[in-house]
Amino acid sequence: MRTMTMGRAIILSAASLLFVIPAAFGQTINQRKVDQQDRIAQGVQSGQLTAGETRNLEGKEAGLNHEEHAMRAADNGHLTAGDRAVLNHQQNRLSRNIYADKHNARVR
């Protein structure tokens, strides 16, 4: 049986916090959508996002909204815990895409 070293235990503990902390703050799906739309708008205004990048991000956001709508329709207007987890994962991915597009060398 392998024992966990202290360093490995610390790394695993820190990594697990990355999953617990966002849930503890309880930001709603709707608030994340608003925040991400604001980040996209700020990127357009500052010139950090090109027209193509903006179109791509807006399309991904629209797809996420459509999927959320379908999930709610399937469960009488509610989201299951599994639905929320899937949407959270997709919003995390979209957030990384926004960051990457805003911080690449392409500008308007």
N, C-alpha and C positions, 0 to 999 in steps of 0.2 A: 504494500500500500504506500502510495506516494504522499508525502506531507507537503503542505503549501509553505513556501518561504514567506517571510515577513514582507518582502518587497512585492511579491506576487499578490499577496493578500491586500496590500494597500492599493495596488493598481486595480484589482478587481472591485474593491470597495469604491474607488473613485469613479470607475467606469459605470458602476450601477447607479451612482448619483445622477449621471447624465440622463437616465431614464426616469428617475423619481422626481427630480427637481421640477421639470416642466409640468408634470401632473400635479404637483403640490401647489403650483401657482394657479392652476385651474383656469387658464385662459380658454375661453370658449372657441368653438370652431368658427362662429360668426366673427368674433373679435380678431382672430388670426386672419380671416379673409380681409377684413378692413385694413389691418396692419400691412398685409402683403400688398394690397392695392395701393396703399399710401407709399410703400417702398418703390413700387413700379412707377407711380406718378412722379415721385421725387427723382428717380433715375432718368425719366424722360425730360423733366424740367432742367436738370443739371447737365444733360447731354451724355450721361454715362450709358444710356441705353439707345441703341440704334432703332430705327423703325422696325426692322426685321426681328430684333431681339424682343421688342415690345409686343409685336404681333404674336410671336411664339409663346411668350409668358402669358399673355392674355388668353390665348387659346388653351393653354394648360389649365389656367384658372377656371375657364368656362367648362372644361371637361370635368374638373373636380366638382364644380357646382352642380353639373348635370348628374354626376354619380351620387352626390349627396341627396339630391332630389329623388332619385330612383330608390335609394336606400330608405328614405323616409316614407315614400309611397308604399314600399313593401311591408312596412311595420306601422301602419296607421299613423303616420306623421312623427314617429319617434325614431331615434337612432339607438341601436343596440350597442353594448359595450364593444363588441367586435367591429361594428360599423365605425364607431368613434376611433378605434385603434387604427383601422385601415385609413380613414381620413386623416388622422394625425400623421401617419407615416407619409402619406402623399403630400400633405402640407409641408412636412419637413423637407421632402425632396424638392418641392417648388421653391421653398425658402433658399435652399442651396443653389438652385438654378438662378434665382434672382441675384444672389450674392455674386455668383460666378460671372454672370452677364454684366453686372454693374462694375466689376473689378477687372475685366479683361481690357485689352489694348484698344478694342473698337469703341469709337465714339461717334456721335452724330455729326 
